[in-house]
Amino acid sequence: MSSDRLSFIVAAGQADRLLPVAVLASGAAAMQTEVQIFLTMWAVLALCKGAGRAPVSATYSGMTETFGDQLQKHHVGSFAEMVAQAKEIGPVKVLACGMSMDLFGLTLEDLDDVVDGVAGVAGFLDSAQEEQILFV
């Protein structure tokens, strides 16, 4: 990687969008690249305590059963579990968007323990100025 830091802005809350973020974060963390995951809009809901496995997007609705079977067969965890594994591998930080938290009436205590904190957009963008940023 050309940078030793990578940020993801994640707005989607569907499994087919979230799981690749966790896989990419794990890979980057294994390369000792600092990873920052900024959850906004529906992605925040995916990391609420007790949320379980996120649904598949409508684009793949006809494949939902097959996709779920494959995730179980290959012991692929939920987004929260996969992010926790990425954090065990290397430097991964997860932030929830403050505006999204307000919109959904959530507090940090409502979110899974893999979420490190809440940040505003300006704070996130300031911390990500020198990074590669991927939007999901």
The first five atom37 places (N, CA, C, CB, O) and aatype in JSON, in Angstrom:
{
  "aatype": [12, 15, 15, 3, 1, 10, 15, 13, 9, 19, 0, 0, 7, 5, 0, 3, 1, 10, 10, 14, 19, 0, 19, 10, 0, 15, 7, 0, 0, 0, 12, 5, 16, 6, 19, 5, 9, 13, 10, 16, 12, 17, 0, 19, 10, 0, 10, 4, 11, 7, 0, 7, 1, 0, 14, 19, 15, 0, 16, 18, 15, 7, 12, 16, 6, 16, 13, 7, 3, 5, 10, 5, 11, 8, 8, 19, 7, 15, 13, 0, 6, 12, 19, 0, 5, 0, 11, 6, 9, 7, 14, 19, 11, 19, 10, 0, 4, 7, 12, 15, 12, 3, 10, 13, 7, 10, 16, 10, 6, 3, 10, 3, 3, 19, 19, 3, 7, 19, 0, 7, 19, 0, 7, 13, 10, 3, 15, 0, 5, 6, 6, 5, 9, 10, 13, 19],
  "atom_mask": [
    [1, 1, 1, 1, 1],
    [1, 1, 1, 1, 1],
    [1, 1, 1, 1, 1],
    [1, 1, 1, 1, 1],
    [1, 1, 1, 1, 1],
    [1, 1, 1, 1, 1],
    [1, 1, 1, 1, 1],
    [1, 1, 1, 1, 1],
    [1, 1, 1, 1, 1],
    [1, 1, 1, 1, 1],
    [1, 1, 1, 1, 1],
    [1, 1, 1, 1, 1],
    [1, 1, 1, 0, 1],
    [1, 1, 1, 1, 1],
    [1, 1, 1, 1, 1],
    [1, 1, 1, 1, 1],
    [1, 1, 1, 1, 1],
    [1, 1, 1, 1, 1],
    [1, 1, 1, 1, 1],
    [1, 1, 1, 1, 1],
    [1, 1, 1, 1, 1],
    [1, 1, 1, 1, 1],
    [1, 1, 1, 1, 1],
    [1, 1, 1, 1, 1],
    [1, 1, 1, 1, 1],
    [1, 1, 1, 1, 1],
    [1, 1, 1, 0, 1],
    [1, 1, 1, 1, 1],
    [1, 1, 1, 1, 1],
    [1, 1, 1, 1, 1],
    [1, 1, 1, 1, 1],
    [1, 1, 1, 1, 1],
    [1, 1, 1, 1, 1],
    [1, 1, 1, 1, 1],
    [1, 1, 1, 1, 1],
    [1, 1, 1, 1, 1],
    [1, 1, 1, 1, 1],
    [1, 1, 1, 1, 1],
    [1, 1, 1, 1, 1],
    [1, 1, 1, 1, 1],
    [1, 1, 1, 1, 1],
    [1, 1, 1, 1, 1],
    [1, 1, 1, 1, 1],
    [1, 1, 1, 1, 1],
    [1, 1, 1, 1, 1],
    [1, 1, 1, 1, 1],
    [1, 1, 1, 1, 1],
    [1, 1, 1, 1, 1],
    [1, 1, 1, 1, 1],
    [1, 1, 1, 0, 1],
    [1, 1, 1, 1, 1],
    [1, 1, 1, 0, 1],
    [1, 1, 1, 1, 1],
    [1, 1, 1, 1, 1],
    [1, 1, 1, 1, 1],
    [1, 1, 1, 1, 1],
    [1, 1, 1, 1, 1],
    [1, 1, 1, 1, 1],
    [1, 1, 1, 1, 1],
    [1, 1, 1, 1, 1],
    [1, 1, 1, 1, 1],
    [1, 1, 1, 0, 1],
    [1, 1, 1, 1, 1],
    [1, 1, 1, 1, 1],
    [1, 1, 1, 1, 1],
    [1, 1, 1, 1, 1],
    [1, 1, 1, 1, 1],
    [1, 1, 1, 0, 1],
    [1, 1, 1, 1, 1],
    [1, 1, 1, 1, 1],
    [1, 1, 1, 1, 1],
    [1, 1, 1, 1, 1],
    [1, 1, 1, 1, 1],
    [1, 1, 1, 1, 1],
    [1, 1, 1, 1, 1],
    [1, 1, 1, 1, 1],
    [1, 1, 1, 0, 1],
    [1, 1, 1, 1, 1],
    [1, 1, 1, 1, 1],
    [1, 1, 1, 1, 1],
    [1, 1, 1, 1, 1],
    [1, 1, 1, 1, 1],
    [1, 1, 1, 1, 1],
    [1, 1, 1, 1, 1],
    [1, 1, 1, 1, 1],
    [1, 1, 1, 1, 1],
    [1, 1, 1, 1, 1],
    [1, 1, 1, 1, 1],
    [1, 1, 1, 1, 1],
    [1, 1, 1, 0, 1],
    [1, 1, 1, 1, 1],
    [1, 1, 1, 1, 1],
    [1, 1, 1, 1, 1],
    [1, 1, 1, 1, 1],
    [1, 1, 1, 1, 1],
    [1, 1, 1, 1, 1],
    [1, 1, 1, 1, 1],
    [1, 1, 1, 0, 1],
    [1, 1, 1, 1, 1],
    [1, 1, 1, 1, 1],
    [1, 1, 1, 1, 1],
    [1, 1, 1, 1, 1],
    [1, 1, 1, 1, 1],
    [1, 1, 1, 1, 1],
    [1, 1, 1, 0, 1],
    [1, 1, 1, 1, 1],
    [1, 1, 1, 1, 1],
    [1, 1, 1, 1, 1],
    [1, 1, 1, 1, 1],
    [1, 1, 1, 1, 1],
    [1, 1, 1, 1, 1],
    [1, 1, 1, 1, 1],
    [1, 1, 1, 1, 1],
    [1, 1, 1, 1, 1],
    [1, 1, 1, 1, 1],
    [1, 1, 1, 1, 1],
    [1, 1, 1, 0, 1],
    [1, 1, 1, 1, 1],
    [1, 1, 1, 1, 1],
    [1, 1, 1, 0, 1],
    [1, 1, 1, 1, 1],
    [1, 1, 1, 1, 1],
    [1, 1, 1, 0, 1],
    [1, 1, 1, 1, 1],
    [1, 1, 1, 1, 1],
    [1, 1, 1, 1, 1],
    [1, 1, 1, 1, 1],
    [1, 1, 1, 1, 1],
    [1, 1, 1, 1, 1],
    [1, 1, 1, 1, 1],
    [1, 1, 1, 1, 1],
    [1, 1, 1, 1, 1],
    [1, 1, 1, 1, 1],
    [1, 1, 1, 1, 1],
    [1, 1, 1, 1, 1],
    [1, 1, 1, 1, 1]
  ],
  "atom_positions": [
    [[0.83, -1.18, 0.0], [0.0, 0.0, 0.0], [0.87, 1.24, 0.0], [-0.94, 0.0, 1.2], [1.93, 1.28, 0.62]],
    [[0.41, 2.25, -0.7], [1.2, 3.47, -0.78], [1.12, 4.29, 0.51], [0.73, 4.31, -1.95], [1.97, 5.14, 0.75]],
    [[0.13, 4.04, 1.32], [-0.02, 4.75, 2.59], [-0.03, 3.72, 3.71], [-1.32, 5.62, 2.61], [-0.42, 2.57, 3.5]],
    [[0.4, 4.13, 4.88], [0.36, 3.19, 6.0], [-0.92, 3.34, 6.81], [1.58, 3.38, 6.91], [-1.04, 2.82, 7.91]],
    [[-1.9, 4.08, 6.23], [-3.2, 4.26, 6.87], [-4.29, 4.17, 5.82], [-3.27, 5.63, 7.63], [-4.13, 4.63, 4.69]],
    [[-5.4, 3.57, 6.21], [-6.53, 3.36, 5.3], [-7.82, 3.61, 6.06], [-6.51, 1.94, 4.68], [-8.0, 3.11, 7.17]],
    [[-8.72, 4.38, 5.47], [-10.02, 4.63, 6.09], [-11.14, 4.15, 5.2], [-10.19, 6.12, 6.4], [-11.07, 4.25, 3.97]],
    [[-12.17, 3.62, 5.83], [-13.39, 3.23, 5.14], [-14.52, 4.1, 5.66], [-13.71, 1.71, 5.36], [-14.66, 4.29, 6.87]],
    [[-15.31, 4.64, 4.75], [-16.57, 5.28, 5.12], [-17.63, 4.28, 4.72], [-16.77, 6.71, 4.42], [-17.78, 3.97, 3.54]],
    [[-18.37, 3.76, 5.69], [-19.33, 2.7, 5.43], [-20.73, 3.19, 5.75], [-18.99, 1.43, 6.27], [-21.05, 3.5, 6.9]],
    [[-21.57, 3.27, 4.71], [-22.95, 3.74, 4.88], [-23.95, 2.61, 4.74], [-23.25, 4.84, 3.87], [-25.07, 2.7, 5.25]],
    [[-23.57, 1.56, 4.06], [-24.49, 0.44, 3.79], [-24.58, -0.48, 5.01], [-24.03, -0.36, 2.56], [-23.62, -0.65, 5.75]],
    [[-25.75, -1.06, 5.19], [-25.95, -1.96, 6.32], [-26.23, -3.39, 5.91], [0.0, 0.0, 0.0], [-26.69, -4.19, 6.73]],
    [[-25.94, -3.74, 4.66], [-26.21, -5.1, 4.19], [-24.93, -5.94, 4.22], [-26.79, -5.06, 2.77], [-23.83, -5.44, 4.03]],
    [[-25.12, -7.23, 4.45], [-23.99, -8.15, 4.59], [-23.07, -8.15, 3.38], [-24.5, -9.56, 4.82], [-21.85, -8.2, 3.54]],
    [[-23.63, -8.08, 2.18], [-22.79, -8.11, 0.98], [-21.95, -6.85, 0.82], [-23.66, -8.31, -0.24], [-21.06, -6.82, -0.02]],
    [[-22.23, -5.82, 1.59], [-21.41, -4.6, 1.59], [-20.5, -4.55, 2.81], [-22.31, -3.36, 1.56], [-19.37, -4.05, 2.73]],
    [[-20.99, -5.05, 3.94], [-20.23, -4.98, 5.19], [-19.09, -6.0, 5.25], [-21.16, -5.19, 6.36], [-17.98, -5.67, 5.66]],
    [[-19.36, -7.23, 4.86], [-18.35, -8.28, 5.0], [-17.07, -7.98, 4.22], [-18.93, -9.61, 4.54], [-15.99, -8.23, 4.74]],
    [[-17.16, -7.45, 2.99], [-15.91, -7.1, 2.3], [-15.1, -6.04, 3.06], [-16.21, -6.6, 0.91], [-13.87, -6.06, 3.02]],
    [[-15.77, -5.12, 3.74], [-15.05, -4.11, 4.53], [-14.25, -4.81, 5.63], [-16.05, -3.08, 5.16], [-13.09, -4.48, 5.86]],
    [[-14.88, -5.77, 6.31], [-14.19, -6.49, 7.38], [-13.02, -7.31, 6.83], [-15.17, -7.41, 8.12], [-11.96, -7.37, 7.45]],
    [[-13.21, -7.92, 5.68], [-12.13, -8.71, 5.07], [-10.97, -7.8, 4.66], [-12.65, -9.49, 3.83], [-9.81, -8.11, 4.94]],
    [[-11.28, -6.68, 4.02], [-10.23, -5.74, 3.62], [-9.54, -5.14, 4.83], [-10.82, -4.62, 2.75], [-8.32, -4.95, 4.82]],
    [[-10.28, -4.84, 5.87], [-9.68, -4.31, 7.1], [-8.74, -5.34, 7.71], [-10.77, -3.91, 8.12], [-7.66, -4.99, 8.19]],
    [[-9.14, -6.6, 7.7], [-8.27, -7.66, 8.23], [-6.98, -7.77, 7.44], [-9.0, -9.02, 8.22], [-5.9, -7.88, 8.0]],
    [[-7.11, -7.73, 6.11], [-5.93, -7.81, 5.25], [-4.98, -6.64, 5.48], [0.0, 0.0, 0.0], [-3.77, -6.82, 5.58]],
    [[-5.54, -5.43, 5.56], [-4.72, -4.25, 5.8], [-4.06, -4.32, 7.18], [-5.56, -2.97, 5.66], [-2.89, -3.98, 7.33]],
    [[-4.82, -4.75, 8.17], [-4.28, -4.87, 9.53], [-3.15, -5.88, 9.57], [-5.39, -5.28, 10.52], [-2.16, -5.69, 10.28]],
    [[-3.28, -6.97, 8.81], [-2.22, -7.99, 8.75], [-0.94, -7.41, 8.15], [-2.68, -9.21, 7.93], [0.16, -7.88, 8.43]],
    [[-1.1, -6.38, 7.31], [0.05, -5.69, 6.72], [0.53, -4.55, 7.61], [-0.31, -5.16, 5.33], [1.37, -3.74, 7.21]],
    [[-0.01, -4.49, 8.83], [0.27, -3.44, 9.81], [-0.07, -2.05, 9.3], [1.73, -3.47, 10.19], [0.56, -1.06, 9.68]],
    [[-1.09, -1.99, 8.45], [-1.64, -0.72, 8.0], [-2.71, -0.31, 9.0], [-2.23, -0.82, 6.55], [-3.58, -1.1, 9.34]],
    [[-2.64, 0.91, 9.48], [-3.66, 1.4, 10.4], [-4.97, 1.55, 9.64], [-3.24, 2.75, 11.06], [-5.01, 2.13, 8.56]],
    [[-6.04, 1.02, 10.21], [-7.35, 1.06, 9.58], [-8.32, 1.82, 10.46], [-7.86, -0.36, 9.3], [-8.36, 1.63, 11.68]],
    [[-9.09, 2.68, 9.82], [-10.15, 3.4, 10.51], [-11.45, 3.13, 9.75], [-9.84, 4.95, 10.59], [-11.52, 3.34, 8.54]],
    [[-12.46, 2.66, 10.45], [-13.76, 2.39, 9.85], [-14.76, 3.39, 10.44], [-14.22, 0.9, 10.1], [-15.0, 3.4, 11.64]],
    [[-15.32, 4.23, 9.57], [-16.29, 5.24, 9.97], [-17.67, 4.77, 9.53], [-15.95, 6.65, 9.37], [-17.95, 4.71, 8.33]],
    [[-18.51, 4.44, 10.49], [-19.85, 3.93, 10.21], [-20.86, 5.07, 10.2], [-20.26, 2.87, 11.24], [-20.95, 5.83, 11.16]],
    [[-21.59, 5.18, 9.11], [-22.62, 6.2, 9.03], [-23.91, 5.58, 8.52], [-22.18, 7.37, 8.11], [-23.9, 4.5, 7.93]],
    [[-25.0, 6.24, 8.74], [-26.34, 5.8, 8.33], [-26.59, 4.33, 8.71], [-26.51, 6.0, 6.82], [-26.44, 3.96, 9.87]],
    [[-26.98, 3.5, 7.74], [-27.43, 2.14, 8.04], [-26.32, 1.25, 8.6], [-27.98, 1.5, 6.79], [-26.61, 0.27, 9.29]],
    [[-25.07, 1.58, 8.34], [-23.97, 0.77, 8.87], [-23.92, 0.84, 10.39], [-22.64, 1.25, 8.28], [-23.51, -0.13, 11.04]],
    [[-24.33, 1.96, 10.97], [-24.37, 2.09, 12.43], [-25.3, 1.03, 13.02], [-24.84, 3.52, 12.86], [-24.99, 0.4, 14.02]],
    [[-26.45, 0.84, 12.37], [-27.43, -0.13, 12.87], [-26.9, -1.57, 12.82], [-28.72, -0.04, 12.06], [-27.31, -2.42, 13.61]],
    [[-25.98, -1.83, 11.9], [-25.42, -3.17, 11.78], [-24.56, -3.54, 12.98], [-24.59, -3.27, 10.5], [-24.32, -4.72, 13.24]],
    [[-24.09, -2.53, 13.73], [-23.27, -2.81, 14.9], [-23.98, -2.5, 16.21], [-21.98, -2.04, 14.83], [-23.33, -2.31, 17.24]],
    [[-25.3, -2.43, 16.18], [-26.05, -2.33, 17.44], [-25.94, -3.66, 18.17], [-27.55, -1.97, 17.18], [-25.91, -4.72, 17.54]],
    [[-25.87, -3.61, 19.48], [-25.81, -4.85, 20.27], [-27.0, -5.73, 19.91], [-25.79, -4.54, 21.79], [-28.13, -5.26, 19.83]],
    [[-26.73, -7.0, 19.71], [-27.77, -7.96, 19.4], [-28.28, -7.92, 17.97], [0.0, 0.0, 0.0], [-29.26, -8.6, 17.65]],
    [[-27.64, -7.14, 17.1], [-28.11, -7.02, 15.71], [-27.95, -8.33, 14.94], [-27.35, -5.9, 14.99], [-28.73, -8.6, 14.03]],
    [[-26.96, -9.13, 15.3], [-26.75, -10.39, 14.58], [-26.26, -10.16, 13.18], [0.0, 0.0, 0.0], [-25.6, -9.16, 12.88]],
    [[-26.57, -11.1, 12.31], [-26.1, -11.03, 10.93], [-26.96, -10.04, 10.13], [-26.13, -12.42, 10.27], [-28.19, -10.08, 10.2]],
    [[-26.3, -9.17, 9.4], [-26.99, -8.17, 8.58], [-27.68, -8.85, 7.4], [-26.0, -7.08, 8.08], [-27.23, -9.89, 6.93]],
    [[-28.77, -8.27, 6.92], [-29.46, -8.84, 5.76], [-28.65, -8.61, 4.48], [-30.86, -8.22, 5.61], [-27.74, -7.78, 4.45]],
    [[-28.99, -9.36, 3.44], [-28.37, -9.19, 2.13], [-29.16, -8.12, 1.38], [-28.33, -10.55, 1.32], [-30.38, -8.02, 1.55]],
    [[-28.49, -7.31, 0.56], [-29.18, -6.25, -0.18], [-30.15, -6.83, -1.21], [-28.17, -5.34, -0.87], [-30.03, -7.98, -1.62]],
    [[-31.11, -6.01, -1.6], [-32.15, -6.43, -2.55], [-31.57, -6.93, -3.86], [-33.11, -5.28, -2.81], [-32.16, -7.79, -4.52]],
    [[-30.43, -6.41, -4.25], [-29.77, -6.84, -5.48], [-29.55, -8.35, -5.5], [-28.44, -6.11, -5.66], [-29.62, -8.98, -6.56]],
    [[-29.28, -8.9, -4.34], [-28.97, -10.33, -4.24], [-30.05, -11.11, -3.5], [-27.64, -10.53, -3.53], [-29.79, -12.22, -3.03]],
    [[-31.25, -10.56, -3.4], [-32.3, -11.2, -2.61], [-32.63, -12.61, -3.06], [-33.55, -10.37, -2.67], [-32.99, -13.45, -2.24]],
    [[-32.51, -12.9, -4.34], [-32.76, -14.25, -4.83], [-31.7, -15.25, -4.4], [0.0, 0.0, 0.0], [-31.92, -16.46, -4.48]],
    [[-30.58, -14.75, -3.93], [-29.47, -15.61, -3.52], [-29.31, -15.65, -2.0], [-28.18, -15.14, -4.16], [-28.36, -16.25, -1.5]],
    [[-30.22, -15.03, -1.28], [-30.09, -14.9, 0.17], [-29.88, -16.24, 0.86], [-31.31, -14.22, 0.74], [-29.0, -16.36, 1.71]],
    [[-30.67, -17.22, 0.52], [-30.56, -18.52, 1.17], [-29.21, -19.16, 0.88], [-31.69, -19.45, 0.71], [-28.55, -19.68, 1.79]],
    [[-28.79, -19.13, -0.37], [-27.5, -19.7, -0.74], [-26.36, -18.96, -0.06], [-27.32, -19.65, -2.26], [-25.43, -19.59, 0.45]],
    [[-26.43, -17.64, -0.04], [-25.4, -16.82, 0.59], [-25.29, -17.15, 2.07], [-25.7, -15.33, 0.39], [-24.19, -17.34, 2.59]],
    [[-26.42, -17.21, 2.75], [-26.44, -17.55, 4.17], [-25.89, -18.93, 4.44], [0.0, 0.0, 0.0], [-25.15, -19.14, 5.4]],
    [[-26.24, -19.88, 3.58], [-25.73, -21.25, 3.72], [-24.21, -21.26, 3.58], [-26.37, -22.18, 2.67], [-23.52, -21.94, 4.34]],
    [[-23.7, -20.53, 2.63], [-22.25, -20.49, 2.4], [-21.52, -19.82, 3.57], [-21.94, -19.74, 1.1], [-20.44, -20.26, 3.96]],
    [[-22.11, -18.77, 4.12], [-21.5, -18.12, 5.29], [-21.4, -19.1, 6.45], [-22.31, -16.88, 5.71], [-20.37, -19.16, 7.13]],
    [[-22.47, -19.86, 6.68], [-22.45, -20.85, 7.76], [-21.47, -21.98, 7.46], [-23.85, -21.42, 7.99], [-20.7, -22.38, 8.33]],
    [[-21.5, -22.48, 6.26], [-20.63, -23.59, 5.85], [-19.16, -23.25, 6.06], [-20.87, -23.95, 4.38], [-18.36, -24.09, 6.48]],
    [[-18.81, -22.0, 5.76], [-17.41, -21.57, 5.87], [-17.11, -20.85, 7.19], [-17.06, -20.66, 4.72], [-16.05, -20.26, 7.35]],
    [[-18.06, -20.91, 8.12], [-17.89, -20.35, 9.46], [-17.53, -18.86, 9.44], [-16.82, -21.12, 10.21], [-16.68, -18.39, 10.19]],
    [[-18.2, -18.12, 8.55], [-18.0, -16.68, 8.47], [-18.91, -16.02, 9.5], [-18.3, -16.14, 7.02], [-20.12, -16.24, 9.51]],
    [[-18.32, -15.23, 10.34], [-19.08, -14.6, 11.41], [-19.85, -13.38, 10.94], [0.0, 0.0, 0.0], [-19.84, -13.04, 9.76]],
    [[-20.51, -12.75, 11.87], [-21.22, -11.5, 11.59], [-20.19, -10.39, 11.35], [-22.19, -11.12, 12.77], [-19.0, -10.58, 11.57]],
    [[-20.67, -9.25, 10.91], [-19.79, -8.1, 10.7], [-19.05, -7.75, 11.99], [-20.58, -6.89, 10.19], [-17.85, -7.51, 11.97]],
    [[-19.76, -7.73, 13.11], [-19.14, -7.41, 14.4], [-18.05, -8.41, 14.75], [-20.2, -7.38, 15.51], [-16.98, -8.03, 15.21]],
    [[-18.32, -9.7, 14.53], [-17.32, -10.72, 14.82], [-16.1, -10.58, 13.93], [-17.92, -12.12, 14.66], [-14.96, -10.73, 14.39]],
    [[-16.33, -10.29, 12.66], [-15.21, -10.14, 11.73], [-14.37, -8.9, 12.03], [-15.72, -10.08, 10.3], [-13.15, -8.93, 11.9]],
    [[-15.02, -7.82, 12.44], [-14.28, -6.62, 12.81], [-13.47, -6.88, 14.08], [-15.25, -5.41, 13.01], [-12.34, -6.42, 14.2]],
    [[-14.05, -7.61, 15.02], [-13.31, -7.96, 16.24], [-12.07, -8.77, 15.89], [-14.23, -8.77, 17.23], [-11.0, -8.57, 16.48]],
    [[-12.2, -9.69, 14.95], [-11.03, -10.48, 14.51], [-9.99, -9.58, 13.86], [-11.47, -11.59, 13.53], [-8.79, -9.75, 14.09]],
    [[-10.42, -8.63, 13.04], [-9.49, -7.69, 12.4], [-8.73, -6.9, 13.46], [-10.25, -6.73, 11.45], [-7.53, -6.65, 13.31]],
    [[-9.43, -6.5, 14.53], [-8.79, -5.74, 15.6], [-7.75, -6.58, 16.34], [-9.85, -5.23, 16.58], [-6.78, -6.04, 16.87]],
    [[-7.96, -7.9, 16.38], [-6.96, -8.78, 17.0], [-5.72, -8.91, 16.13], [-7.56, -10.17, 17.25], [-4.62, -9.13, 16.64]],
    [[-5.88, -8.75, 14.82], [-4.78, -8.9, 13.88], [-3.87, -7.68, 13.88], [-5.32, -9.14, 12.48], [-2.64, -7.81, 13.86]],
    [[-4.46, -6.51, 13.91], [-3.66, -5.29, 13.81], [-4.45, -4.05, 14.2], [0.0, 0.0, 0.0], [-5.53, -4.14, 14.78]],
    [[-3.89, -2.89, 13.87], [-4.47, -1.61, 14.32], [-5.74, -1.22, 13.55], [-3.43, -0.51, 14.19], [-5.66, -0.65, 12.46]],
    [[-6.9, -1.52, 14.12], [-8.19, -1.19, 13.51], [-9.0, -0.39, 14.53], [-8.96, -2.48, 13.05], [-9.15, -0.8, 15.68]],
    [[-9.52, 0.75, 14.09], [-10.34, 1.61, 14.94], [-11.69, 1.79, 14.26], [-9.64, 3.0, 15.2], [-11.76, 2.0, 13.05]],
    [[-12.77, 1.7, 15.05], [-14.13, 1.82, 14.52], [-14.82, 3.01, 15.19], [-14.94, 0.51, 14.73], [-14.88, 3.09, 16.41]],
    [[-15.32, 3.91, 14.36], [-16.02, 5.09, 14.85], [-17.43, 5.14, 14.27], [-15.25, 6.38, 14.5], [-17.64, 4.82, 13.1]],
    [[-18.39, 5.54, 15.08], [-19.77, 5.72, 14.62], [-20.0, 7.2, 14.38], [-20.79, 5.15, 15.67], [-19.52, 8.05, 15.14]],
    [[-20.73, 7.51, 13.33], [-21.06, 8.89, 12.97], [-22.01, 9.49, 14.02], [-21.7, 8.96, 11.56], [-23.07, 8.93, 14.3]],
    [[-21.63, 10.62, 14.58], [-22.44, 11.27, 15.59], [-23.82, 11.66, 15.09], [0.0, 0.0, 0.0], [-24.81, 11.48, 15.81]],
    [[-23.92, 12.18, 13.86], [-25.22, 12.56, 13.32], [-26.12, 11.34, 13.15], [-25.05, 13.28, 11.98], [-27.31, 11.41, 13.47]],
    [[-25.57, 10.24, 12.66], [-26.37, 9.01, 12.51], [-26.83, 8.5, 13.86], [-25.55, 7.93, 11.78], [-27.96, 8.03, 14.01]],
    [[-25.96, 8.58, 14.84], [-26.33, 8.15, 16.19], [-27.51, 8.99, 16.69], [-25.12, 8.28, 17.17], [-28.46, 8.45, 17.26]],
    [[-27.44, 10.28, 16.48], [-28.54, 11.17, 16.89], [-29.83, 10.84, 16.14], [-28.15, 12.64, 16.64], [-30.9, 10.77, 16.75]],
    [[-29.73, 10.63, 14.82], [-30.91, 10.33, 14.01], [-31.63, 9.07, 14.48], [-30.52, 10.18, 12.55], [-32.86, 9.01, 14.48]],
    [[-30.84, 8.07, 14.88], [-31.43, 6.8, 15.31], [-31.66, 6.74, 16.82], [-30.54, 5.67, 14.9], [-32.14, 5.73, 17.33]],
    [[-31.32, 7.8, 17.54], [-31.53, 7.84, 18.98], [-30.65, 6.85, 19.73], [0.0, 0.0, 0.0], [-31.08, 6.24, 20.71]],
    [[-29.41, 6.69, 19.27], [-28.5, 5.72, 19.87], [-27.41, 6.4, 20.69], [-27.86, 4.87, 18.79], [-27.08, 7.57, 20.48]],
    [[-26.86, 5.64, 21.64], [-25.68, 6.07, 22.38], [-24.6, 5.01, 22.16], [-26.0, 6.26, 23.92], [-24.88, 3.93, 21.63]],
    [[-23.4, 5.31, 22.55], [-22.3, 4.36, 22.39], [-22.59, 3.04, 23.1], [-21.0, 4.96, 22.93], [-22.16, 1.98, 22.65]],
    [[-23.32, 3.11, 24.2], [-23.66, 1.9, 24.95], [-24.6, 0.98, 24.17], [-24.31, 2.29, 26.28], [-24.69, -0.21, 24.48]],
    [[-25.29, 1.51, 23.17], [-26.18, 0.7, 22.33], [-25.42, -0.11, 21.29], [-27.19, 1.6, 21.64], [-25.99, -1.02, 20.68]],
    [[-24.15, 0.21, 21.08], [-23.37, -0.42, 20.02], [-22.47, -1.53, 20.55], [-22.53, 0.62, 19.3], [-22.11, -1.56, 21.73]],
    [[-22.13, -2.43, 19.66], [-21.23, -3.54, 19.99], [-19.9, -2.98, 20.5], [-21.0, -4.45, 18.74], [-19.52, -1.86, 20.16]],
    [[-19.23, -3.75, 21.3], [-17.97, -3.3, 21.9], [-16.85, -3.06, 20.9], [-17.52, -4.31, 22.9], [-15.84, -2.46, 21.25]],
    [[-16.99, -3.52, 19.65], [-15.95, -3.25, 18.65], [-15.91, -1.79, 18.24], [-16.17, -4.12, 17.43], [-14.93, -1.33, 17.65]],
    [[-16.97, -1.05, 18.55], [-17.01, 0.39, 18.22], [-16.22, 1.13, 19.3], [-18.49, 0.92, 18.13], [-16.52, 1.03, 20.49]],
    [[-15.21, 1.87, 18.85], [-14.32, 2.56, 19.78], [-14.83, 3.91, 20.25], [-12.99, 2.74, 19.14], [-14.44, 4.39, 21.31]],
    [[-15.7, 4.53, 19.45], [-16.19, 5.84, 19.84], [-17.11, 6.43, 18.8], [0.0, 0.0, 0.0], [-17.45, 5.8, 17.8]],
    [[-17.51, 7.66, 19.08], [-18.4, 8.4, 18.19], [-17.63, 9.62, 17.71], [-19.75, 8.81, 18.9], [-16.92, 10.26, 18.48]],
    [[-17.78, 9.95, 16.42], [-17.09, 11.11, 15.86], [-18.01, 11.84, 14.9], [-15.78, 10.68, 15.14], [-18.88, 11.24, 14.27]],
    [[-17.8, 13.14, 14.81], [-18.5, 13.92, 13.81], [-17.77, 13.79, 12.48], [0.0, 0.0, 0.0], [-16.63, 13.33, 12.43]],
    [[-18.42, 14.2, 11.43], [-17.83, 14.13, 10.1], [-16.53, 14.93, 10.03], [-18.82, 14.63, 9.04], [-15.53, 14.46, 9.5]],
    [[-16.56, 16.14, 10.56], [-15.35, 16.99, 10.51], [-14.19, 16.33, 11.25], [-15.64, 18.37, 11.12], [-13.06, 16.35, 10.76]],
    [[-14.46, 15.76, 12.4], [-13.4, 15.08, 13.16], [-12.84, 13.89, 12.41], [0.0, 0.0, 0.0], [-11.62, 13.68, 12.36]],
    [[-13.73, 13.09, 11.82], [-13.26, 11.94, 11.04], [-12.42, 12.4, 9.85], [-14.46, 11.1, 10.55], [-11.31, 11.9, 9.64]],
    [[-12.94, 13.36, 9.07], [-12.21, 13.81, 7.89], [-10.87, 14.44, 8.25], [-13.05, 14.81, 7.1], [-9.89, 14.29, 7.52]],
    [[-10.82, 15.15, 9.37], [-9.56, 15.73, 9.83], [-8.54, 14.63, 10.13], [-9.79, 16.6, 11.08], [-7.37, 14.75, 9.77]],
    [[-8.99, 13.57, 10.78], [-8.07, 12.49, 11.13], [-7.67, 11.65, 9.92], [-8.69, 11.59, 12.18], [-6.67, 10.94, 9.96]],
    [[-8.46, 11.72, 8.84], [-8.21, 10.9, 7.65], [-7.56, 11.68, 6.52], [-9.51, 10.29, 7.17], [-7.48, 11.17, 5.4]],
    [[-7.09, 12.88, 6.76], [-6.55, 13.73, 5.7], [-5.41, 13.11, 4.91], [-6.08, 15.01, 6.27], [-5.33, 13.3, 3.7]],
    [[-4.56, 12.39, 5.55], [-3.38, 11.82, 4.88], [-3.57, 10.36, 4.5], [-2.16, 11.96, 5.79], [-2.6, 9.65, 4.22]],
    [[-4.79, 9.91, 4.48], [-5.07, 8.5, 4.27], [-5.75, 8.25, 2.94], [-5.92, 7.96, 5.38], [-6.29, 9.15, 2.3]],
    [[-5.7, 6.99, 2.53], [-6.53, 6.52, 1.44], [-7.92, 6.3, 2.03], [-5.96, 5.21, 0.77], [-8.05, 5.69, 3.09]],
    [[-8.95, 6.78, 1.36], [-10.31, 6.64, 1.85], [-11.14, 5.87, 0.83], [-10.94, 8.02, 2.13], [-11.17, 6.21, -0.35]],
    [[-11.81, 4.82, 1.3], [-12.71, 4.02, 0.46], [-14.12, 4.2, 0.98], [-12.3, 2.51, 0.45], [-14.35, 4.13, 2.19]],
    [[-15.07, 4.43, 0.06], [-16.46, 4.61, 0.46], [-17.25, 3.37, 0.07], [-17.07, 5.87, -0.19], [-17.19, 2.92, -1.07]],
    [[-18.01, 2.82, 1.04], [-18.83, 1.63, 0.8], [-20.25, 1.97, 1.12], [-18.34, 0.4, 1.63], [-21.13, 1.12, 0.99]]
  ]
}
